[in-house]
């Protein structure tokens, strides 16, 4: 692969690849889930629960089934998210309209709009141009440390706006190509092999860390925001999320750089320049295309609309009539849809009526995540309306002696991190965040910090190939032994726990 880079479409279509042992484990896990899920449902459905209303009792059984299916991935995550609402209607937990109303929550449209913007970046190769441009700087040169830092920063910045899986799939062949160029003739040297491992881990870890910085960076962020608004009446704006999300991402990423510097980079030198290869690939891309310019216009328009409330706050005009009218007329979801709509209006070739993106291209977004998100919101709303959330919160809060915001934040951050190693990040947030909110409210503690800790913790999951698709993608390279992924992932999980708890407790009060 040293002779060139994989084409954008090949990179994007990279999928997670597991070892035969991992494949066997996944099959057994799914089979186990298909048996355990219905069993858990039956046990809870038949078990007397006099403290719960009949609707809450039936919902508890449904949630048990969904949690087992989500953790074991017995069914596709999106299918499980639909099974829950369907069962809720069939078992009389609630009527069909309130059960499915959360699938049209405004945050769903924030999701759809941001996904379409990310898809347009991919269609026109803007993401690769950004990556090549950053890595081609002469300042990067042939320094192993600077190459690794630049590479990780590109992955993190891209994943602030597009999914960590798409970012990893795009950066993965680029990292292999640069590595092949730098290590030509030295592939068997221990230091080179360690550096190749670090480059691959930086691809996955950097993409997952970068997603923490913005609400649209990773699905758990939007899940946490929506559930806090829905269940606790706490509204977090785009700019205020970045007030805490960006520092967490920056510090964890800096810690990752420091870890690799101490364990991999020290004493290593390269004779060639990786930036030469990247500059050659950048030249092959040619000048900015009309489509890339249009995507940039739509993207920066959306970001400006997202950040404008923060500008009002900084300038002291947040209480003005203009600022209040803007907040009412252009919430984050409308801003995202404005950006997505621009993609269909900005022409690439007016004479032939070709625009920046077609519906066929735009419709390739991950609708499964959208359905999963809607299903999670639906279950959260039902848990709140039936009283199940309050009952669970009271029971768990009663099992703790003097629960404090710090204790609850530590507990739910740790639980979310641990669960994200066994289940998807999105499923982990969907399961843990509502419980964190319910327990906090039952204990008379603000749910903001525990819910934020659980939300950020759900995006960790660095230890195993099965933890996230990015981990699986880089594991398929053959450069990352499973023991090293576990070792570095555990260290990063511990660092993430410390940083998340510290900054959530320090900056959380400024978020809402």
Residue pairs with C-beta under 8 A, 6 or more apart in sequence:
1 173
1 176
1 177
1 180
2 177
2 180
2 181
2 184
4 177
4 281
5 173
5 174
5 177
5 281
6 173
6 177
8 122
8 125
8 128
8 170
10 173
11 128
11 169
11 170
11 172
11 173
11 174
12 122
12 166
12 169
12 170
13 169
14 169
14 172
14 173
14 473
15 469
15 473
16 465
16 469
16 471
16 472
16 473
16 475
16 476
17 472
17 473
17 475
17 476
18 26
18 465
18 466
18 472
18 475
18 476
19 465
19 475
19 482
22 465
22 466
25 466
26 73
26 466
29 72
29 73
30 72
30 73
30 74
31 74
32 72
32 74
33 68
33 69
33 71
33 72
33 73
33 74
34 72
34 74
36 68
36 72
37 64
37 65
37 68
37 69
37 72
37 74
38 65
40 61
40 64
40 65
40 68
41 61
41 62
41 64
41 65
42 61
43 64
44 57
44 60
44 61
44 64
45 57
45 58
45 61
49 56
49 57
49 60
51 391
52 60
52 387
52 388
52 391
53 386
53 387
55 92
55 93
55 94
55 386
56 386
56 387
56 388
56 391
58 88
58 91
58 92
58 93
59 88
59 93
59 379
59 382
59 383
59 386
59 388
60 388
62 84
62 87
62 88
62 91
62 93
62 379
63 84
63 379
63 383
63 388
65 83
65 84
65 87
66 80
66 81
66 83
66 84
66 379
67 431
68 74
69 75
69 80
69 83
70 77
70 80
70 423
70 424
70 427
70 430
70 431
71 419
71 422
71 423
71 427
71 431
73 423
73 424
74 80
75 83
76 368
77 368
77 372
77 424
77 426
77 427
78 367
78 368
78 369
78 371
78 372
78 375
80 372
80 375
81 371
81 372
81 373
81 374
81 375
81 376
81 378
82 371
82 375
84 375
84 378
84 379
85 99
85 100
85 375
85 378
85 379
87 93
88 94
88 99
88 378
88 379
88 382
89 95
89 96
89 99
93 99
93 382
93 386
94 382
94 385
94 386
98 381
98 385
99 378
99 382
100 378
101 378
101 381
102 230
102 374
102 377
102 378
102 380
102 381
103 371
103 374
103 375
103 377
103 378
104 374
105 226
105 230
105 374
105 377
106 331
106 332
106 333
107 222
107 225
107 226
107 332
107 333
107 373
107 377
108 333
108 370
108 373
108 374
108 377
109 333
109 334
109 336
109 337
110 215
110 216
110 222
110 332
110 333
110 336
111 216
111 219
111 222
111 336
111 369
111 370
111 373
112 336
112 337
112 340
112 365
112 370
113 302
113 333
113 335
113 336
113 337
113 338
113 339
113 340
114 161
114 216
114 302
114 336
115 163
115 365
115 366
115 369
115 370
116 339
116 340
116 343
116 357
116 362
116 365
117 161
117 295
117 298
117 299
117 302
117 336
117 339
117 340
117 343
118 161
118 162
118 163
118 166
118 365
119 357
119 361
119 362
119 364
119 365
120 126
120 295
120 298
120 343
120 356
120 357
120 361
120 362
121 127
121 161
121 162
121 295
121 299
122 162
122 166
122 170
123 291
123 357
123 361
124 289
124 291
124 292
124 294
124 295
124 356
125 285
125 289
125 292
126 292
126 295
126 296
127 158
127 162
127 166
127 167
127 170
128 170
128 174
128 285
129 282
129 285
129 288
129 292
130 154
130 157
130 158
131 154
131 158
131 170
131 171
131 174
132 174
132 278
132 279
132 281
132 282
132 285
133 282
134 150
134 153
134 154
134 157
135 147
135 150
135 151
135 154
135 174
135 178
135 274
135 275
135 278
136 275
136 278
136 279
136 282
137 150
137 275
138 275
139 146
140 146
140 147
140 150
140 274
140 275
141 147
141 273
141 275
142 182
142 269
142 270
142 271
142 272
142 273
142 274
142 275
143 270
144 195
144 265
144 268
144 269
144 270
145 261
145 265
147 178
147 182
147 270
147 274
147 275
148 195
148 198
148 199
148 202
148 257
148 260
148 265
149 257
151 171
151 175
151 178
151 199
151 202
151 203
151 206
152 202
152 205
152 206
152 253
152 256
152 257
153 206
153 253
154 171
154 206
155 167
155 168
155 171
155 202
155 203
155 206
155 207
155 210
156 206
156 207
156 209
156 210
156 213
156 249
156 253
157 210
158 167
158 170
158 171
158 207
158 210
159 167
159 206
159 207
159 208
159 209
159 210
159 211
159 217
159 218
160 210
160 211
160 213
160 214
160 216
160 217
160 249
161 214
161 216
161 217
161 299
163 211
163 218
163 366
164 204
164 207
164 208
164 210
164 211
164 217
164 218
164 468
164 469
164 470
165 207
165 468
165 469
165 470
165 473
167 207
167 210
167 470
168 203
168 204
168 207
168 469
168 470
168 473
168 474
169 473
171 203
171 207
172 200
172 203
172 473
172 474
172 477
174 278
175 199
175 200
175 202
175 203
176 477
177 277
178 199
178 274
178 277
178 278
179 195
179 196
179 199
181 272
181 274
181 276
181 277
182 270
182 272
182 274
183 189
183 192
183 195
183 196
183 270
184 272
186 192
187 193
191 264
191 267
191 268
192 268
193 479
194 263
194 264
195 264
195 265
195 268
196 479
197 264
197 479
197 480
197 481
197 484
198 260
198 263
198 264
198 265
199 479
200 474
200 477
200 479
200 480
201 260
201 474
201 480
201 484
201 485
201 488
202 256
202 260
203 470
203 473
203 474
204 462
204 468
204 470
204 471
204 473
204 474
205 256
205 462
205 488
205 489
205 492
206 253
206 256
207 470
208 218
208 425
208 459
208 460
208 461
208 462
208 468
208 470
209 249
209 252
209 253
209 256
210 217
210 249
210 253
211 217
211 218
211 221
211 249
211 459
212 218
212 221
212 245
212 248
212 249
212 252
212 456
212 459
213 242
213 245
213 246
213 248
213 249
213 250
214 221
214 238
214 241
214 242
214 245
214 246
215 221
215 222
215 225
215 236
215 238
215 241
215 242
215 245
215 332
216 222
216 336
217 245
218 425
218 459
219 369
219 372
219 373
219 425
219 426
219 429
220 425
220 426
220 428
220 429
220 433
220 455
220 456
220 458
220 459
221 241
221 245
221 455
221 459
222 373
223 373
223 376
223 377
223 426
223 429
223 430
223 433
223 455
224 429
224 433
224 451
224 452
224 454
224 455
224 458
225 236
225 241
225 455
226 373
226 377
227 376
227 377
227 380
227 433
227 434
227 437
227 451
228 234
228 235
228 236
228 433
228 437
228 447
228 448
228 451
228 512
229 235
229 236
230 377
230 380
230 381
230 384
231 380
231 384
231 389
231 434
231 437
231 438
231 441
231 447
232 437
232 441
232 447
232 448
232 451
234 447
234 448
234 512
235 512
236 511
236 512
237 309
237 310
237 332
238 306
238 307
238 309
238 310
238 332
239 306
239 307
239 309
239 310
239 313
240 310
240 510
240 511
240 512
241 511
243 507
243 510
243 511
244 452
244 503
244 504
244 507
244 508
244 510
244 511
245 456
247 503
247 507
248 456
248 499
248 500
248 503
251 499
251 503
252 492
252 495
252 496
252 499
255 492
255 495
255 499
256 492
256 495
259 488
259 491
259 492
259 495
290 348
290 349
291 348
291 356
294 342
294 343
294 346
294 347
294 348
294 356
295 343
295 356
297 342
297 346
298 339
298 340
298 342
298 343
298 346
298 356
299 339
301 338
301 339
301 342
302 335
302 336
302 338
302 339
305 330
305 335
305 338
305 339
306 332
306 335
306 336
308 326
308 330
309 318
309 323
309 326
309 327
312 318
312 320
312 322
312 323
312 326
317 323
330 338
340 362
342 356
343 355
343 356
343 357
343 362
344 355
344 356
344 357
344 359
344 362
345 355
346 355
346 356
347 353
347 354
347 355
347 356
348 354
348 355
348 356
369 426
372 426
372 427
372 430
373 426
375 430
376 426
376 429
376 430
379 430
379 434
380 389
380 434
382 388
383 389
383 392
383 434
383 438
384 390
389 434
389 437
389 438
390 438
390 441
390 442
392 435
392 438
392 439
393 435
393 437
393 438
393 439
393 440
393 441
393 442
393 443
394 442
396 435
396 438
396 439
396 442
397 403
397 439
397 440
397 442
397 443
398 442
400 407
400 408
400 443
403 439
403 440
403 443
403 445
404 445
405 440
405 445
405 446
405 449
405 450
405 505
406 449
406 501
406 505
408 436
408 439
408 440
408 443
408 445
408 449
408 450
409 449
409 450
409 452
409 453
409 501
409 504
409 505
410 453
410 501
411 450
412 432
412 435
412 436
412 439
412 450
412 451
412 453
412 454
412 457
413 453
413 454
413 456
413 457
413 497
413 500
413 501
413 504
414 457
414 497
415 432
415 454
415 457
416 428
416 429
416 432
416 433
416 453
416 454
416 455
416 456
416 457
416 458
416 460
417 457
417 458
417 460
417 461
417 493
417 496
417 497
419 428
419 431
419 432
419 458
420 428
420 457
420 458
420 459
420 460
420 461
420 467
420 468
421 460
421 461
421 463
421 464
421 467
421 493
422 466
422 467
423 431
424 468
425 458
425 459
425 461
425 468
426 458
428 457
428 458
428 461
429 454
429 455
429 458
429 459
432 454
432 457
432 458
433 451
433 454
433 455
433 458
435 454
436 447
436 450
436 451
436 453
436 454
437 447
437 450
437 451
439 450
440 446
440 447
440 450
440 451
441 447
448 508
448 509
448 511
448 512
449 504
449 505
449 508
452 504
452 508
452 511
453 500
453 501
453 504
456 496
456 500
456 504
457 496
457 497
457 500
460 492
460 493
460 496
460 497
461 467
461 468
461 471
462 471
462 485
462 488
462 489
462 490
462 492
462 493
462 496
463 485
463 486
463 489
463 490
463 493
464 471
464 482
464 485
464 486
464 489
465 471
465 472
465 475
465 482
465 485
466 472
467 489
471 485
471 489
474 480
475 482
475 485
